[in-house]
């Protein structure tokens, strides 16, 4: 049985804590406020992962929802080599993924929040070179491009945001522009919805709202999962 308390929403104190990080971004400050960090960020996040993980098993029985740092919870510290002046993240990320690969290169259900925005998404936010190469090979098949295009158009109709392609030119892997050629210019594949950290976010109802988003995004999440299976066998 879990030691985490039952999930009852993300506390308002957590948002206040993130606002304080924006004004006091240093390891020393966080060390001095570690108990608040554990109480208002870590513990609610763990409880959320456990609760949402049980829900997501309905959609994806093999989902990885592991309420630990460097698993479903992201570290609060940035890479110190590149963030000497802002070593602490001001945004909290949570990920639950499918498959046996690295969590960031596996098809996932994702959420992050900060004092201004809650973002709920599915897919993979950034293809590393091996997966990018596999993606381009995978969508050389007309059926794979057509199914992805159909999924994205359906999600747009439902009000979901699909980011624009990252590249402007046709990749070298393609001799000519195929049907739905815009898909060749992506280096990620994700769809998302944004909310404010509102009353729902601060209550247990966030589980129901996010689950509905993940349910809508399931066709894309599964398409991306099939891509990762293709990549692992390529």
RAFENMO-V307447 format. One record per pair of residues at least 24 apart in sequence whose ideal C-beta (glycine too) atoms are under 10 Angstrom apart, sorted by sequence separation. I is the first residue (numbers start at 0). GAP is how many residues later the second one is. D is the distance in whole Angstrom. If there is no record, write none. Layout:
[[I & GAP & D] [I & GAP & D]]
This chain:
[[15 & 24 & 8] [16 & 24 & 6] [42 & 24 & 10] [44 & 24 & 9] [47 & 24 & 9] [48 & 24 & 7] [70 & 24 & 8] [71 & 24 & 6] [89 & 24 & 6] [90 & 24 & 9] [103 & 24 & 8] [161 & 24 & 10] [192 & 24 & 8] [13 & 25 & 9] [14 & 25 & 9] [41 & 25 & 9] [47 & 25 & 10] [70 & 25 & 9] [71 & 25 & 8] [88 & 25 & 9] [89 & 25 & 8] [90 & 25 & 9] [104 & 25 & 8] [105 & 25 & 10] [162 & 25 & 7] [190 & 25 & 9] [191 & 25 & 8] [12 & 26 & 8] [13 & 26 & 4] [14 & 26 & 10] [45 & 26 & 8] [70 & 26 & 9] [89 & 26 & 10] [90 & 26 & 8] [91 & 26 & 10] [92 & 26 & 9] [93 & 26 & 10] [94 & 26 & 10] [95 & 26 & 10] [101 & 26 & 9] [104 & 26 & 5] [162 & 26 & 9] [190 & 26 & 6] [12 & 27 & 4] [13 & 27 & 5] [41 & 27 & 8] [44 & 27 & 8] [45 & 27 & 7] [66 & 27 & 9] [96 & 27 & 9] [103 & 27 & 10] [152 & 27 & 10] [161 & 27 & 9] [162 & 27 & 7] [189 & 27 & 9] [10 & 28 & 8] [11 & 28 & 9] [12 & 28 & 9] [13 & 28 & 10] [44 & 28 & 5] [90 & 28 & 9] [151 & 28 & 9] [161 & 28 & 8] [162 & 28 & 8] [190 & 28 & 10] [10 & 29 & 5] [13 & 29 & 10] [44 & 29 & 9] [64 & 29 & 9] [65 & 29 & 10] [66 & 29 & 10] [73 & 29 & 10] [101 & 29 & 10] [160 & 29 & 9] [161 & 29 & 5] [162 & 29 & 8] [190 & 29 & 5] [9 & 30 & 9] [10 & 30 & 9] [13 & 30 & 6] [64 & 30 & 9] [65 & 30 & 8] [73 & 30 & 10] [94 & 30 & 9] [100 & 30 & 9] [148 & 30 & 8] [149 & 30 & 9] [151 & 30 & 10] [160 & 30 & 7] [161 & 30 & 8] [189 & 30 & 8] [190 & 30 & 9] [9 & 31 & 9] [12 & 31 & 9] [13 & 31 & 9] [41 & 31 & 7] [63 & 31 & 9] [64 & 31 & 4] [65 & 31 & 9] [71 & 31 & 8] [148 & 31 & 4] [151 & 31 & 8] [159 & 31 & 5] [160 & 31 & 5] [188 & 31 & 7] [189 & 31 & 9] [10 & 32 & 9] [40 & 32 & 9] [63 & 32 & 6] [64 & 32 & 9] [70 & 32 & 7] [147 & 32 & 8] [159 & 32 & 7] [160 & 32 & 7] [188 & 32 & 10] [10 & 33 & 6] [62 & 33 & 5] [63 & 33 & 5] [69 & 33 & 9] [121 & 33 & 10] [139 & 33 & 8] [144 & 33 & 7] [145 & 33 & 7] [148 & 33 & 8] [157 & 33 & 9] [159 & 33 & 6] [160 & 33 & 7] [190 & 33 & 10] [9 & 34 & 5] [41 & 34 & 9] [62 & 34 & 7] [63 & 34 & 7] [138 & 34 & 10] [139 & 34 & 8] [144 & 34 & 6] [145 & 34 & 7] [148 & 34 & 7] [158 & 34 & 7] [188 & 34 & 8] [189 & 34 & 8] [8 & 35 & 8] [9 & 35 & 8] [40 & 35 & 8] [61 & 35 & 10] [62 & 35 & 6] [63 & 35 & 8] [135 & 35 & 6] [138 & 35 & 9] [144 & 35 & 5] [147 & 35 & 6] [155 & 35 & 8] [157 & 35 & 9] [188 & 35 & 5] [6 & 36 & 10] [7 & 36 & 8] [59 & 36 & 9] [61 & 36 & 6] [62 & 36 & 10] [63 & 36 & 9] [71 & 36 & 10] [134 & 36 & 10] [135 & 36 & 9] [136 & 36 & 7] [141 & 36 & 7] [143 & 36 & 10] [144 & 36 & 8] [154 & 36 & 5] [187 & 36 & 10] [6 & 37 & 7] [9 & 37 & 10] [59 & 37 & 9] [60 & 37 & 10] [61 & 37 & 8] [65 & 37 & 9] [71 & 37 & 10] [135 & 37 & 5] [140 & 37 & 10] [141 & 37 & 7] [144 & 37 & 10] [145 & 37 & 10] [151 & 37 & 9] [153 & 37 & 10] [154 & 37 & 9] [3 & 38 & 9] [4 & 38 & 7] [6 & 38 & 9] [8 & 38 & 9] [9 & 38 & 7] [59 & 38 & 5] [61 & 38 & 9] [71 & 38 & 10] [73 & 38 & 8] [121 & 38 & 9] [124 & 38 & 9] [132 & 38 & 10] [134 & 38 & 10] [135 & 38 & 8] [139 & 38 & 8] [141 & 38 & 9] [144 & 38 & 5] [147 & 38 & 9] [150 & 38 & 10] [154 & 38 & 9] [188 & 38 & 8] [3 & 39 & 6] [4 & 39 & 9] [6 & 39 & 9] [7 & 39 & 8] [8 & 39 & 9] [36 & 39 & 7] [58 & 39 & 10] [59 & 39 & 10] [63 & 39 & 7] [120 & 39 & 9] [122 & 39 & 10] [126 & 39 & 10] [131 & 39 & 9] [138 & 39 & 8] [143 & 39 & 9] [144 & 39 & 8] [151 & 39 & 7] [2 & 40 & 10] [3 & 40 & 9] [6 & 40 & 4] [7 & 40 & 10] [55 & 40 & 6] [119 & 40 & 10] [120 & 40 & 9] [122 & 40 & 10] [125 & 40 & 9] [132 & 40 & 8] [150 & 40 & 8] [3 & 41 & 9] [4 & 41 & 9] [5 & 41 & 7] [6 & 41 & 5] [54 & 41 & 10] [131 & 41 & 10] [138 & 41 & 8] [147 & 41 & 8] [3 & 42 & 5] [4 & 42 & 6] [6 & 42 & 9] [51 & 42 & 8] [55 & 42 & 9] [63 & 42 & 8] [118 & 42 & 9] [120 & 42 & 10] [138 & 42 & 10] [2 & 43 & 9] [3 & 43 & 5] [6 & 43 & 7] [7 & 43 & 10] [52 & 43 & 6] [1 & 44 & 8] [3 & 44 & 9] [5 & 44 & 9] [6 & 44 & 4] [51 & 44 & 7] [63 & 44 & 9] [64 & 44 & 9] [138 & 44 & 6] [139 & 44 & 9] [1 & 45 & 8] [3 & 45 & 9] [5 & 45 & 8] [6 & 45 & 8] [48 & 45 & 6] [62 & 45 & 9] [138 & 45 & 7] [3 & 46 & 6] [29 & 46 & 7] [47 & 46 & 7] [48 & 46 & 9] [62 & 46 & 8] [3 & 47 & 9] [29 & 47 & 8] [44 & 47 & 7] [48 & 47 & 7] [59 & 47 & 9] [135 & 47 & 9] [138 & 47 & 9] [1 & 48 & 6] [43 & 48 & 10] [44 & 48 & 9] [45 & 48 & 10] [134 & 48 & 9] [135 & 48 & 7] [1 & 49 & 10] [26 & 49 & 10] [44 & 49 & 6] [59 & 49 & 8] [134 & 49 & 9] [135 & 49 & 10] [26 & 50 & 8] [41 & 50 & 10] [58 & 50 & 9] [135 & 50 & 9] [138 & 50 & 10] [36 & 51 & 10] [40 & 51 & 6] [134 & 51 & 7] [135 & 51 & 10] [134 & 52 & 8] [24 & 53 & 10] [26 & 53 & 9] [55 & 53 & 6] [134 & 53 & 9] [159 & 53 & 8] [54 & 54 & 10] [131 & 54 & 9] [134 & 54 & 7] [20 & 55 & 9] [131 & 55 & 5] [157 & 55 & 10] [52 & 56 & 10] [130 & 56 & 9] [131 & 56 & 9] [159 & 56 & 7] [29 & 57 & 8] [51 & 57 & 8] [130 & 57 & 10] [158 & 57 & 9] [159 & 57 & 7] [24 & 58 & 9] [29 & 58 & 6] [128 & 58 & 9] [130 & 58 & 10] [157 & 58 & 6] [161 & 58 & 9] [25 & 59 & 9] [27 & 59 & 10] [28 & 59 & 8] [51 & 59 & 8] [126 & 59 & 8] [127 & 59 & 9] [157 & 59 & 9] [24 & 60 & 7] [25 & 60 & 9] [26 & 60 & 6] [126 & 60 & 5] [159 & 60 & 9] [24 & 61 & 5] [25 & 61 & 7] [26 & 61 & 7] [125 & 61 & 7] [126 & 61 & 6] [154 & 61 & 7] [24 & 62 & 7] [25 & 62 & 7] [48 & 62 & 10] [124 & 62 & 10] [125 & 62 & 5] [126 & 62 & 8] [153 & 62 & 9] [154 & 62 & 7] [3 & 63 & 7] [24 & 63 & 5] [47 & 63 & 8] [123 & 63 & 10] [124 & 63 & 5] [125 & 63 & 10] [2 & 64 & 10] [21 & 64 & 9] [23 & 64 & 9] [24 & 64 & 9] [123 & 64 & 6] [124 & 64 & 9] [125 & 64 & 9] [154 & 64 & 8] [1 & 65 & 8] [20 & 65 & 9] [24 & 65 & 7] [122 & 65 & 7] [123 & 65 & 6] [124 & 65 & 5] [153 & 65 & 7] [154 & 65 & 6] [21 & 66 & 9] [44 & 66 & 10] [122 & 66 & 5] [123 & 66 & 7] [150 & 66 & 9] [153 & 66 & 9] [20 & 67 & 5] [22 & 67 & 10] [121 & 67 & 10] [122 & 67 & 4] [124 & 67 & 9] [150 & 67 & 10] [151 & 67 & 10] [20 & 68 & 8] [21 & 68 & 5] [44 & 68 & 10] [121 & 68 & 7] [122 & 68 & 6] [150 & 68 & 5] [151 & 68 & 7] [20 & 69 & 5] [120 & 69 & 5] [121 & 69 & 6] [122 & 69 & 8] [149 & 69 & 9] [150 & 69 & 5] [17 & 70 & 10] [19 & 70 & 10] [20 & 70 & 10] [120 & 70 & 7] [121 & 70 & 8] [150 & 70 & 10] [17 & 71 & 9] [18 & 71 & 9] [119 & 71 & 10] [120 & 71 & 4] [121 & 71 & 10] [147 & 71 & 10] [150 & 71 & 9] [151 & 71 & 9] [17 & 72 & 6] [119 & 72 & 6] [120 & 72 & 8] [146 & 72 & 9] [147 & 72 & 8] [150 & 72 & 6] [17 & 73 & 8] [118 & 73 & 6] [119 & 73 & 5] [120 & 73 & 9] [149 & 73 & 10] [150 & 73 & 10] [17 & 74 & 7] [118 & 74 & 8] [119 & 74 & 8] [16 & 75 & 10] [117 & 75 & 9] [118 & 75 & 5] [119 & 75 & 7] [147 & 75 & 6] [117 & 76 & 7] [118 & 76 & 8] [146 & 76 & 7] [147 & 76 & 9] [14 & 77 & 10] [116 & 77 & 6] [117 & 77 & 4] [13 & 78 & 8] [115 & 78 & 10] [116 & 78 & 7] [117 & 78 & 7] [116 & 79 & 7] [117 & 79 & 6] [143 & 79 & 8] [146 & 79 & 9] [147 & 79 & 9] [109 & 80 & 8] [111 & 80 & 10] [115 & 80 & 8] [116 & 80 & 7] [117 & 80 & 8] [110 & 81 & 10] [114 & 81 & 10] [115 & 81 & 8] [9 & 82 & 9] [106 & 82 & 9] [107 & 82 & 9] [109 & 82 & 8] [112 & 82 & 9] [114 & 82 & 7] [117 & 82 & 9] [143 & 82 & 8] [106 & 83 & 10] [112 & 83 & 10] [113 & 83 & 8] [117 & 83 & 6] [143 & 83 & 8] [110 & 84 & 10] [112 & 84 & 6] [137 & 85 & 10] [119 & 86 & 9] [143 & 86 & 9] [112 & 88 & 7] [117 & 88 & 8] [137 & 88 & 8] [138 & 88 & 9] [119 & 89 & 8] [134 & 89 & 9] [137 & 89 & 5] [140 & 89 & 10] [119 & 90 & 5] [136 & 90 & 10] [137 & 90 & 10] [117 & 91 & 9] [119 & 91 & 10] [121 & 91 & 8] [137 & 91 & 10] [21 & 92 & 9] [117 & 92 & 9] [119 & 92 & 10] [120 & 92 & 8] [121 & 92 & 6] [134 & 92 & 6] [137 & 92 & 5] [20 & 93 & 9] [21 & 93 & 7] [112 & 93 & 10] [119 & 93 & 5] [120 & 93 & 9] [121 & 93 & 10] [130 & 93 & 10] [133 & 93 & 7] [134 & 93 & 10] [136 & 93 & 8] [137 & 93 & 8] [20 & 94 & 9] [119 & 94 & 7] [121 & 94 & 9] [122 & 94 & 8] [133 & 94 & 8] [136 & 94 & 9] [17 & 95 & 8] [18 & 95 & 9] [19 & 95 & 10] [110 & 95 & 9] [121 & 95 & 4] [133 & 95 & 10] [134 & 95 & 9] [17 & 96 & 6] [18 & 96 & 5] [119 & 96 & 10] [120 & 96 & 7] [121 & 96 & 7] [130 & 96 & 8] [133 & 96 & 6] [134 & 96 & 8] [137 & 96 & 9] [17 & 97 & 5] [18 & 97 & 10] [119 & 97 & 8] [121 & 97 & 9] [122 & 97 & 6] [123 & 97 & 9] [126 & 97 & 10] [130 & 97 & 7] [133 & 97 & 4] [136 & 97 & 7] [14 & 98 & 8] [16 & 98 & 9] [17 & 98 & 9] [121 & 98 & 6] [122 & 98 & 6] [132 & 98 & 8] [133 & 98 & 9] [13 & 99 & 8] [14 & 99 & 8] [15 & 99 & 8] [110 & 99 & 6] [120 & 99 & 10] [121 & 99 & 4] [130 & 99 & 10] [131 & 99 & 10] [133 & 99 & 9] [14 & 100 & 5] [120 & 100 & 10] [121 & 100 & 9] [122 & 100 & 8] [123 & 100 & 6] [126 & 100 & 9] [130 & 100 & 5] [133 & 100 & 5] [13 & 101 & 10] [14 & 101 & 9] [108 & 101 & 8] [122 & 101 & 5] [123 & 101 & 10] [129 & 101 & 7] [130 & 101 & 10] [132 & 101 & 8] [108 & 102 & 9] [110 & 102 & 9] [121 & 102 & 8] [122 & 102 & 9] [129 & 102 & 10] [9 & 103 & 7] [110 & 103 & 9] [121 & 103 & 10] [123 & 103 & 8] [130 & 103 & 10] [108 & 104 & 9] [109 & 104 & 9] [122 & 104 & 10] [123 & 104 & 8] [126 & 104 & 9] [129 & 104 & 9] [108 & 105 & 5] [109 & 107 & 10] [9 & 108 & 9] [108 & 108 & 7] [108 & 109 & 9] [109 & 111 & 10] [108 & 112 & 7] [106 & 113 & 9] [107 & 113 & 7] [106 & 114 & 5] [106 & 115 & 7] [93 & 116 & 10] [106 & 116 & 8] [107 & 116 & 8] [106 & 117 & 4] [107 & 117 & 9] [95 & 118 & 9] [105 & 118 & 9] [106 & 118 & 4] [105 & 119 & 8] [106 & 119 & 8] [106 & 120 & 8] [106 & 121 & 6] [105 & 122 & 6] [106 & 122 & 9] [97 & 123 & 7] [104 & 123 & 7] [96 & 124 & 10] [97 & 124 & 9] [98 & 125 & 10] [97 & 126 & 9] [98 & 126 & 6] [104 & 126 & 8] [97 & 127 & 5] [100 & 127 & 6] [96 & 128 & 9] [99 & 128 & 9] [100 & 128 & 10] [98 & 129 & 5] [99 & 129 & 10] [97 & 130 & 8] [98 & 130 & 7] [100 & 130 & 8] [96 & 131 & 10] [97 & 131 & 10] [100 & 131 & 7] [98 & 132 & 10] [99 & 132 & 8] [98 & 133 & 8] [62 & 151 & 10] [54 & 152 & 6] [58 & 152 & 8] [50 & 153 & 8] [53 & 153 & 9] [54 & 153 & 9] [57 & 153 & 9] [51 & 154 & 9] [55 & 154 & 10] [59 & 154 & 9] [50 & 155 & 10] [51 & 155 & 6] [54 & 155 & 9] [55 & 155 & 8] [58 & 155 & 7] [47 & 156 & 10] [50 & 156 & 6] [54 & 156 & 5] [57 & 156 & 10] [58 & 156 & 6] [46 & 157 & 10] [57 & 157 & 9] [43 & 158 & 10] [47 & 158 & 8] [51 & 158 & 7] [55 & 158 & 7] [58 & 158 & 10] [59 & 158 & 8] [62 & 158 & 10] [47 & 159 & 8] [51 & 159 & 7] [54 & 159 & 8] [55 & 159 & 9] [58 & 159 & 5] [50 & 160 & 10] [54 & 160 & 9] [59 & 161 & 8] [47 & 162 & 9] [51 & 162 & 8] [55 & 162 & 10] [58 & 162 & 8] [59 & 162 & 8] [58 & 163 & 9] [61 & 163 & 10] [55 & 165 & 10] [59 & 165 & 8] [17 & 179 & 9] [14 & 182 & 6] [13 & 183 & 9] [11 & 185 & 8] [14 & 186 & 9] [9 & 187 & 7] [11 & 187 & 10] [13 & 187 & 10] [14 & 187 & 8] [13 & 188 & 9] [11 & 189 & 9] [12 & 189 & 10] [8 & 190 & 9] [11 & 190 & 6] [8 & 191 & 8] [9 & 191 & 6] [10 & 191 & 7] [8 & 192 & 7] [9 & 192 & 6] [8 & 193 & 5] [9 & 193 & 9] [7 & 194 & 9] [8 & 194 & 4] [7 & 195 & 7] [8 & 195 & 5] [6 & 196 & 10] [7 & 196 & 5] [8 & 196 & 7] [9 & 196 & 7] [6 & 197 & 6] [8 & 197 & 6] [5 & 198 & 8] [7 & 198 & 10] [8 & 198 & 9] [6 & 199 & 9] [6 & 200 & 7]]
